[in-house]
Amino acid sequence: MSDKIITTRFAPSPTGFMHIGNLRTALYSYLLSKSQGGKFILRIEDTDQERHVEGAEDVIIDTLKMTGIDYDEGPGVGGEHGPYIQSQRLPIYKEYAEKLIASGHAYYCFCTPERLESLKDDKGIGGYDGHCRDLSPEEVKKNLEAGIPYVIRQKMPLTGTTSYVDHVYGEVTIDNSELRDQIMIKADGYPTYNFCHVIDDYLMGVTHVVRGNEYLTSTPKYCLLYDAFGWERPEYVHLPLLMGKDAEGNVSKLSKRHGAVSFQDLVKDGYLPEAIVNYIALLGWCPKDTNEEFFTMDELKKAFSMEGLSKSPAVFDYEKLKWFNSEYIKKLPAEVFAERAVPILSEVCADYINKEKLAELVHTRISAFCEIKDMVRFVTERLDMDSSLYTNKKNKTTPENCKEVLVDCLPILEGAESWDNDTLFTLLKEYAASKEKKAGAVMWAIRIAVARQGITPGGATELMEVFGKEETISRIKQAIEEL
């Protein structure tokens, strides 16, 4: 296939949200094609109507847009191979299923649901026994004319093996005796995934199929379909499992018990799409010749190669994602950060609070936007006070000498003509010099009185600017009374 343009696809089912594992598949499929100047197709696999969720196609398209994964063909974009929603392609699947019947690689099966149920063991497990596999043409014709419901099954070889080579796992071989005669077209006329994705991949010119390794042992069935049609098989790239780690450190397949597992939930929690994409790119792939961890999408396109893919399961570490996100947040321009942070602060802060200044203070101190409300709780309410907070060895402060500072500074601050950080800092520094006190000791007393907690995003005068004059004076008066 070296002379062909590499064409990959992402073919999700519209089931309501974009799982992190699906997003990684989309990303790797996209990067594989774009790293070699190829084409990337989006196809919606909605043939399982029972699992279809209204509006889920929009979620998929919006997710790809937010992550910068732009597709060359697909819903809303068009292309020469449409339509790109499988429920709109039903006549195509019926046509190709009937071609396989004509060539002897498939057959009509008229078994009732009751008969199929009777084949299961006590645990509800069972496989098809090939009952209709060798019906005569006359019997088939008679059943069809009688209107007996049917499915169309793939006729699997009964002996020998089927093999293929995967780019990650190498050669994979399965005994044909393990393969069941799978359904290709269901009784309602809809195709199964096992059949229609093969038809679509061929007709859309897909050269490389990228998907999770849960399909490793199913792929021989798909290879047999390609062989039955006399088509060239695509190349396969099966990705390692995506695992999650719980609070005790136990690792298992990533699920909701590990935390947010959908792209939408992560974004809702305040993670930046570009940080999520960067982190997910490193879950199962390692760039060659560099220890760099931070990549833009354009840099990922240049760096990606199949040689960097791992067989080992990748562990989704929320702490590592949080670190990635914090680094991305720090790099945001101040005005961009403020656009995101100020609306959040406006939900919880009083009108007199300087939200722009507060946003500036928390900018480099959060790892996700969901942390902002908790971080500024000392602003939105007056916390219970512990006088031991006034004690600081470095500045040699105690509750007693802090009270003295607060009493002295109160009239100075009440007389302040402007209320900005620089003016307030100058006033307090001049006071410290006049009383031969350390400036740090004065700032400590004021900061604790105003914030009512030990660790704060910003110093005394910055916080005073956030609170405004009236609230600052009120808090200092309360602190003096408490002391």
C-alpha positions as CSV (number, residue, x, y, z in Angstrom):
1,M,0.0,0.0,0.0
2,S,3.0,2.2,-0.1
3,D,1.9,3.9,-3.3
4,K,-1.5,4.8,-1.8
5,I,-2.4,7.8,0.3
6,I,-2.8,6.7,3.9
7,T,-6.4,6.9,4.8
8,T,-7.7,6.3,8.3
9,R,-11.0,6.7,9.9
10,F,-12.7,7.2,13.3
11,A,-16.0,5.4,13.4
12,P,-17.7,5.9,16.8
13,S,-21.2,4.8,17.9
14,P,-23.4,7.7,19.0
15,T,-24.0,6.5,22.5
16,G,-24.0,9.9,24.3
17,F,-20.5,10.9,25.2
18,M,-16.9,10.7,24.1
19,H,-15.0,8.2,26.3
20,I,-11.3,8.9,26.8
21,G,-10.4,5.6,25.1
22,N,-12.5,6.5,22.0
23,L,-10.8,9.9,21.9
24,R,-7.4,8.3,22.0
25,T,-8.4,6.1,19.1
26,A,-9.5,9.1,17.2
27,L,-6.4,11.0,18.0
28,Y,-4.0,8.2,17.0
29,S,-5.9,7.4,13.8
30,Y,-5.8,11.1,12.9
31,L,-2.1,11.5,13.7
32,L,-1.2,8.4,11.7
33,S,-2.8,9.8,8.6
34,K,-1.6,13.4,9.1
35,S,1.9,12.4,10.0
36,Q,2.2,11.1,6.4
37,G,0.1,13.6,4.6
38,G,-2.9,11.3,4.4
39,K,-6.7,11.6,4.8
40,F,-8.8,11.2,7.9
41,I,-12.5,10.2,7.7
42,L,-15.3,10.5,10.3
43,R,-18.0,7.9,10.0
44,I,-21.0,7.5,12.5
45,E,-21.7,3.8,13.2
46,D,-25.4,4.0,14.3
47,T,-26.7,0.6,13.2
48,D,-27.2,-0.5,16.9
49,Q,-30.4,1.5,17.2
50,E,-31.1,0.4,20.7
51,R,-28.0,2.1,22.0
52,H,-28.4,5.3,19.9
53,V,-28.7,8.5,22.0
54,E,-30.4,11.5,20.4
55,G,-27.9,14.3,19.8
56,A,-24.8,12.1,20.3
57,E,-23.6,12.8,16.8
58,D,-23.3,16.5,17.8
59,V,-21.3,15.5,20.9
60,I,-18.8,13.6,18.7
61,I,-18.5,16.4,16.1
62,D,-18.1,19.0,18.8
63,T,-15.5,17.0,20.6
64,L,-13.4,16.6,17.5
65,K,-13.7,20.3,16.8
66,M,-12.7,21.3,20.4
67,T,-9.6,18.9,20.3
68,G,-8.4,20.1,16.9
69,I,-9.0,16.8,15.2
70,D,-10.3,18.0,11.8
71,Y,-11.6,15.4,9.4
72,D,-11.4,15.5,5.6
73,E,-14.6,13.6,4.9
74,G,-17.6,13.0,7.1
75,P,-20.9,14.4,8.4
76,G,-21.2,18.1,7.7
77,V,-18.1,18.1,5.6
78,G,-19.2,15.7,2.8
79,G,-16.8,13.9,0.4
80,E,-16.9,11.4,-2.4
81,H,-17.7,8.4,-0.2
82,G,-20.9,9.5,1.6
83,P,-23.2,9.2,3.2
84,Y,-21.1,8.9,6.4
85,I,-23.9,7.8,8.7
86,Q,-24.4,4.0,8.5
87,S,-28.2,4.1,8.9
88,Q,-28.3,6.0,5.6
89,R,-26.3,3.2,3.9
90,L,-28.5,0.2,4.4
91,P,-29.1,-0.7,0.7
92,I,-25.3,-0.8,0.3
93,Y,-24.9,-3.5,3.0
94,K,-27.8,-5.6,1.7
95,E,-26.3,-5.5,-1.8
96,Y,-22.9,-6.7,-0.6
97,A,-24.4,-9.4,1.7
98,E,-26.2,-10.8,-1.2
99,K,-23.0,-10.9,-3.3
100,L,-21.5,-13.1,-0.6
101,I,-24.5,-15.4,-0.6
102,A,-24.1,-15.7,-4.4
103,S,-20.4,-16.6,-4.0
104,G,-21.1,-19.1,-1.2
105,H,-19.5,-17.1,1.6
106,A,-22.8,-16.3,3.3
107,Y,-26.2,-17.8,3.7
108,Y,-29.8,-17.1,4.9
109,C,-30.5,-18.3,8.4
110,F,-34.2,-18.8,9.3
111,C,-33.6,-20.1,12.9
112,T,-36.2,-18.6,15.4
113,P,-35.1,-16.7,18.5
114,E,-36.4,-19.7,20.6
115,R,-34.2,-22.2,18.8
116,L,-31.1,-20.0,19.3
117,E,-32.0,-19.6,22.9
118,S,-32.1,-23.4,23.3
119,L,-28.5,-23.7,22.2
120,K,-27.3,-21.8,25.3
121,D,-26.0,-23.6,28.4
122,D,-27.0,-23.0,32.0
123,K,-24.8,-19.9,32.1
124,G,-26.5,-18.4,29.1
125,I,-23.5,-19.0,26.9
126,G,-23.9,-20.7,23.5
127,G,-22.9,-20.4,19.8
128,Y,-24.7,-21.0,16.6
129,D,-24.6,-24.6,15.4
130,G,-24.8,-24.0,11.6
131,H,-28.3,-25.3,11.3
132,C,-29.2,-23.4,8.1
133,R,-25.7,-23.4,6.7
134,D,-26.4,-26.1,4.1
135,L,-30.0,-25.5,3.2
136,S,-30.8,-26.4,-0.4
137,P,-31.6,-23.5,-2.8
138,E,-35.1,-24.9,-3.0
139,E,-35.6,-24.7,0.8
140,V,-34.2,-21.2,0.9
141,K,-36.5,-20.1,-1.9
142,K,-39.5,-21.7,-0.2
143,N,-38.7,-19.9,3.1
144,L,-38.2,-16.6,1.4
145,E,-41.4,-16.8,-0.5
146,A,-43.3,-17.8,2.7
147,G,-42.0,-14.6,4.3
148,I,-40.2,-16.4,7.1
149,P,-37.9,-13.9,9.0
150,Y,-34.2,-14.4,8.4
151,V,-30.7,-13.1,9.1
152,I,-27.7,-13.4,6.8
153,R,-24.7,-15.1,8.3
154,Q,-21.1,-15.2,7.2
155,K,-20.0,-18.8,6.3
156,M,-16.8,-19.4,8.2
157,P,-14.2,-22.0,7.1
158,L,-14.4,-25.1,9.4
159,T,-10.7,-26.0,9.2
160,G,-7.3,-24.3,9.0
161,T,-6.3,-21.0,10.5
162,T,-6.5,-17.3,9.6
163,S,-3.7,-14.9,10.3
164,Y,-2.9,-11.2,9.9
165,V,0.0,-8.9,10.9
166,D,-0.7,-6.1,13.3
167,H,1.6,-3.1,13.5
168,V,1.7,-3.3,17.3
169,Y,1.3,-6.9,18.3
170,G,2.8,-8.7,15.3
171,E,1.3,-11.8,13.7
172,V,-2.0,-12.9,15.1
173,T,-3.4,-16.3,14.2
174,I,-6.7,-18.0,15.2
175,D,-8.0,-21.4,14.4
176,N,-11.0,-21.2,12.1
177,S,-12.8,-23.8,14.2
178,E,-13.1,-21.1,16.9
179,L,-15.0,-18.8,14.6
180,R,-18.8,-18.8,14.6
181,D,-21.0,-18.0,11.6
182,Q,-21.6,-14.5,12.6
183,I,-24.7,-12.5,11.7
184,M,-24.0,-9.8,9.0
185,I,-27.6,-8.6,8.4
186,K,-30.1,-8.7,11.2
187,A,-33.8,-9.6,10.9
188,D,-34.7,-5.9,10.9
189,G,-32.5,-5.3,7.9
190,Y,-29.8,-3.5,9.8
191,P,-26.2,-4.8,9.5
192,T,-24.0,-5.7,12.4
193,Y,-20.8,-3.9,13.1
194,N,-18.9,-7.0,12.2
195,F,-20.0,-6.7,8.6
196,C,-20.8,-3.1,7.7
197,H,-17.5,-1.6,9.0
198,V,-15.6,-3.9,6.5
199,I,-17.8,-2.8,3.6
200,D,-17.5,0.9,4.6
201,D,-13.7,0.7,5.1
202,Y,-13.2,-0.8,1.7
203,L,-15.6,1.5,-0.2
204,M,-14.1,4.6,1.6
205,G,-10.5,3.6,0.7
206,V,-9.3,3.1,4.3
207,T,-5.8,1.8,4.2
208,H,-5.1,1.6,8.0
209,V,-7.6,0.6,10.7
210,V,-6.7,1.9,14.1
211,R,-8.8,0.6,17.1
212,G,-8.5,-0.9,20.6
213,N,-6.9,-4.3,21.2
214,E,-10.2,-5.8,22.3
215,Y,-10.7,-6.4,18.5
216,L,-7.4,-8.4,18.1
217,T,-9.1,-11.8,18.0
218,S,-12.1,-10.6,16.0
219,T,-10.1,-9.2,13.2
220,P,-9.5,-12.6,11.5
221,K,-13.3,-12.7,10.8
222,Y,-13.0,-9.3,9.1
223,C,-10.0,-10.6,7.1
224,L,-12.0,-13.5,5.8
225,L,-14.6,-11.0,4.6
226,Y,-12.0,-9.1,2.6
227,D,-10.7,-12.4,1.2
228,A,-14.2,-13.5,0.2
229,F,-14.7,-10.3,-1.8
230,G,-11.2,-10.6,-3.3
231,W,-10.3,-7.3,-1.7
232,E,-6.9,-6.2,-0.4
233,R,-6.9,-6.1,3.4
234,P,-6.1,-2.9,5.2
235,E,-3.2,-2.7,7.6
236,Y,-4.2,-3.1,11.3
237,V,-3.0,-1.0,14.3
238,H,-4.5,-2.3,17.6
239,L,-3.9,0.0,20.5
240,P,-3.0,-1.1,24.1
241,L,-5.7,-1.2,26.8
242,L,-6.4,2.0,28.7
243,M,-6.3,1.4,32.5
244,G,-7.3,3.5,35.5
245,K,-5.8,3.6,39.0
246,D,-8.1,3.8,42.1
247,A,-7.3,5.5,45.4
248,E,-5.6,2.4,46.7
249,G,-3.3,2.2,43.7
250,N,-5.1,-0.8,42.2
251,V,-5.1,-0.8,38.3
252,S,-8.0,-2.0,36.2
253,K,-9.7,-1.1,32.9
254,L,-10.6,2.6,33.0
255,S,-14.1,3.1,34.2
256,K,-16.3,5.7,35.9
257,R,-15.1,4.5,39.4
258,H,-11.7,6.0,38.6
259,G,-13.2,9.4,38.0
260,A,-14.3,11.3,34.9
261,V,-13.9,9.1,31.8
262,S,-15.5,11.3,29.2
263,F,-14.0,14.3,27.4
264,Q,-17.1,16.3,28.3
265,D,-16.7,15.6,32.0
266,L,-13.1,16.6,32.0
267,V,-13.8,19.8,30.2
268,K,-16.7,20.5,32.7
269,D,-14.2,19.9,35.5
270,G,-12.0,22.7,34.1
271,Y,-9.4,20.8,32.1
272,L,-8.3,22.5,28.9
273,P,-8.9,20.5,25.6
274,E,-5.3,21.0,24.5
275,A,-4.0,19.7,27.8
276,I,-6.3,16.6,27.6
277,V,-5.1,15.9,24.0
278,N,-1.4,16.3,24.9
279,Y,-1.8,13.9,27.8
280,I,-3.8,11.3,25.9
281,A,-1.3,11.3,23.1
282,L,1.3,9.9,25.6
283,L,-0.9,7.1,26.8
284,G,0.4,4.3,24.7
285,W,2.8,6.2,22.4
286,C,6.3,7.5,23.1
287,P,8.0,10.0,20.8
288,K,11.4,9.0,19.3
289,D,14.6,10.8,20.1
290,T,13.2,13.2,22.6
291,N,12.1,13.4,26.2
292,E,9.8,16.3,25.5
293,E,6.3,15.9,27.0
294,F,4.6,19.0,25.7
295,F,3.3,19.0,22.2
296,T,0.9,21.1,20.1
297,M,-1.3,19.3,17.6
298,D,1.0,20.4,14.8
299,E,4.0,19.1,16.7
300,L,2.2,15.8,17.3
301,K,1.5,15.4,13.6
302,K,5.3,15.7,12.9
303,A,6.4,13.5,15.7
304,F,3.9,10.6,15.5
305,S,4.9,7.2,14.2
306,M,3.6,3.7,14.7
307,E,7.0,2.6,15.9
308,G,6.4,4.6,19.1
309,L,3.2,2.6,20.0
310,S,3.4,0.3,23.0
311,K,1.9,-3.1,23.6
312,S,1.7,-2.5,27.3
313,P,-1.5,-1.2,28.9
314,A,-1.4,2.5,29.5
315,V,-2.5,3.9,32.9
316,F,-4.7,7.1,32.9
317,D,-3.2,9.0,35.9
318,Y,-5.5,11.9,37.0
319,E,-2.6,13.4,38.9
320,K,-0.4,13.5,35.8
321,L,-3.3,15.0,33.8
322,K,-3.8,17.6,36.6
323,W,-0.1,18.5,36.3
324,F,-0.3,18.8,32.5
325,N,-3.4,21.0,32.9
326,S,-1.7,23.3,35.5
327,E,1.2,23.9,33.1
328,Y,-1.2,24.7,30.3
329,I,-3.2,27.1,32.5
330,K,0.0,28.9,33.6
331,K,0.8,29.5,29.9
332,L,-2.6,31.1,29.1
333,P,-2.4,34.8,28.5
334,A,-3.8,36.8,31.4
335,E,-6.8,38.1,29.4
336,V,-7.6,34.6,28.2
337,F,-7.5,33.2,31.7
338,A,-9.6,36.0,33.0
339,E,-12.3,35.3,30.3
340,R,-12.6,31.8,31.9
341,A,-12.1,32.7,35.5
342,V,-14.1,35.9,36.1
343,P,-17.5,34.3,35.2
344,I,-16.7,31.5,37.7
345,L,-15.8,34.1,40.4
346,S,-18.9,36.1,39.6
347,E,-21.0,33.1,40.6
348,V,-19.7,33.2,44.2
349,C,-18.3,36.6,44.9
350,A,-20.1,39.8,46.0
351,D,-20.2,42.7,43.6
352,Y,-17.7,44.7,45.6
353,I,-15.0,42.1,45.1
354,N,-12.3,42.9,42.4
355,K,-12.8,39.8,40.4
356,E,-10.2,40.7,37.7
357,K,-7.5,41.1,40.4
358,L,-8.6,37.9,42.1
359,A,-8.4,36.1,38.8
360,E,-4.8,37.4,38.4
361,L,-3.9,36.0,41.8
362,V,-5.3,32.5,41.3
363,H,-4.0,32.2,37.7
364,T,-0.8,30.2,38.5
365,R,-2.1,28.5,41.6
366,I,-4.8,26.2,40.1
367,S,-4.5,22.9,38.2
368,A,-8.1,23.0,36.9
369,F,-10.8,25.6,36.8
370,C,-13.0,23.6,39.1
371,E,-10.6,24.4,41.9
372,I,-11.3,28.2,41.8
373,K,-14.4,28.3,43.9
374,D,-12.8,26.3,46.8
375,M,-9.6,28.4,46.6
376,V,-11.5,31.7,47.0
377,R,-13.7,30.5,49.9
378,F,-11.9,32.9,52.2
379,V,-13.2,35.7,49.9
380,T,-16.8,34.6,49.7
381,E,-17.2,34.0,53.4
382,R,-15.4,35.0,56.7
383,L,-13.8,31.8,57.9
384,D,-13.6,30.8,61.5
385,M,-10.5,32.4,63.0
386,D,-7.7,30.7,64.9
387,S,-5.5,33.3,66.6
388,S,-2.5,31.1,66.4
389,L,-2.3,32.0,62.7
390,Y,-0.8,35.4,63.7
391,T,2.2,33.6,65.1
392,N,5.1,33.4,62.6
393,K,8.7,32.6,63.7
394,K,10.4,34.2,60.7
395,N,8.7,37.5,61.1
396,K,8.6,37.2,64.9
397,T,4.9,37.9,65.1
398,T,2.5,37.0,67.9
399,P,-1.2,37.7,68.3
400,E,-0.3,40.5,70.7
401,N,2.1,42.4,68.4
402,C,-0.2,41.8,65.4
403,K,-3.1,43.4,67.3
404,E,-0.8,46.5,67.9
405,V,-0.1,46.6,64.1
406,L,-3.8,46.4,63.2
407,V,-4.8,49.1,65.7
408,D,-2.0,51.4,64.4
409,C,-2.8,50.7,60.7
410,L,-6.6,51.1,60.9
411,P,-6.7,54.9,60.8
412,I,-3.9,55.0,58.2
413,L,-6.0,52.7,55.9
414,E,-9.2,54.5,56.6
415,G,-7.5,57.7,55.4
416,A,-6.1,56.2,52.2
417,E,-7.2,58.3,49.2
418,S,-6.7,55.5,46.7
419,W,-7.0,51.8,47.0
420,D,-4.6,50.0,44.8
421,N,-1.8,47.6,45.5
422,D,1.1,50.0,45.0
423,T,-0.5,52.8,47.2
424,L,-1.4,50.3,50.0
425,F,2.1,48.7,49.9
426,T,3.8,52.2,50.2
427,L,1.5,53.1,53.2
428,L,2.3,50.0,55.1
429,K,6.0,50.1,54.3
430,E,6.2,53.7,55.6
431,Y,4.3,52.7,58.8
432,A,6.8,49.8,59.3
433,A,9.8,52.1,58.9
434,S,8.3,54.7,61.3
435,K,7.8,52.1,64.0
436,E,11.1,50.3,63.2
437,K,9.2,47.1,62.5
438,K,9.9,44.6,59.8
439,A,7.7,45.2,56.7
440,G,7.1,41.4,56.6
441,A,5.7,41.4,60.1
442,V,3.3,44.2,59.3
443,M,2.2,42.5,56.1
444,W,1.7,39.2,57.9
445,A,-0.6,40.8,60.5
446,I,-2.7,42.5,57.8
447,R,-2.9,39.5,55.5
448,I,-4.1,37.1,58.3
449,A,-6.6,39.6,59.5
450,V,-8.1,40.1,56.1
451,A,-7.9,36.6,54.7
452,R,-8.5,34.7,58.0
453,Q,-6.4,31.8,56.8
454,G,-2.7,31.0,56.6
455,I,-2.1,30.3,52.9
456,T,-3.4,32.7,50.4
457,P,-3.1,33.4,46.7
458,G,-1.4,36.8,47.0
459,G,0.0,39.1,49.7
460,A,-1.6,41.5,52.1
461,T,-2.0,44.5,49.8
462,E,-3.0,42.4,46.8
463,L,-5.8,40.9,48.9
464,M,-6.8,44.3,50.2
465,E,-7.2,45.5,46.6
466,V,-9.4,42.4,45.9
467,F,-11.6,43.1,48.9
468,G,-12.0,46.8,48.4
469,K,-11.7,49.4,51.1
470,E,-15.0,48.9,52.9
471,E,-14.7,45.1,53.3
472,T,-11.0,45.3,54.2
473,I,-11.6,47.9,57.0
474,S,-14.6,45.8,58.3
475,R,-12.4,42.6,58.5
476,I,-9.6,44.4,60.2
477,K,-12.0,45.8,62.8
478,Q,-13.4,42.3,63.4
479,A,-9.9,41.0,63.8
480,I,-9.0,43.6,66.4
481,E,-12.2,42.7,68.4
482,E,-11.3,39.0,68.3
483,L,-7.8,39.7,69.5
